[in-house]
């Protein structure tokens, strides 16, 4: 295992879609010659309430994120930790897609953020029986790896141990399966919400007597457009159904679900 020099990365997010969902936790381990030499762990405020499903799966609550920094506040610290290292993760392209979108929206215009990656999910799919489950919890159970699922640093530690177990079993005969590969994900900078969209959302919230617990200025133009469309679809033809005091901003705009780990 002394060949491994990488950063093991895991993220927890509000949902599955990099374009609309946000990172709420980062866990990373710096590995040199197979040994952990550093770690990075942060909770992050997504700028909107968490779905109950997200809280249930991750154990992360709105209260825990109340005073957490936003991604922009820790971006350069994270980049200093990552440097140009290969990224190791389970379904690493999924995590990288969120990370790249977040980074590109902080760095100066025309900046680039490209990395190579090693994916334990891809390795497992290429080497293990088809019928065997390939989620991180299932593989950890199969290899006897202790694992507390859906917390970023715990998932990163489990991913490293899984990589080591797979390498021990297959690395000697199929080392090419463990080589890094480019992480290809195209992303454009988000366009901020427009003033007229803020006014329109505030008008709709007032019209339907809905509460707003999120900062509208943190929304992107595309997020605002989707939210307006969903709100009109949900309540526009049902004016007689008055709001019952529930908070919808964030819940309505999110795509439910957590990325497979």
PyMOL commands that set and color helices and strands:
alter all, ss='L'
color gray80, all
select helices_A, chain A and resi 52-58+71-82+92-104+120-127+136-143+152-171+175-178+195-207+216-218+221-235
alter helices_A, ss='H'
color red, helices_A
select strands_A, chain A and resi 6-13+23-32+35-43+87-89+116-119+181-182
alter strands_A, ss='S'
color yellow, strands_A
deselect
rebuild
show_as cartoon
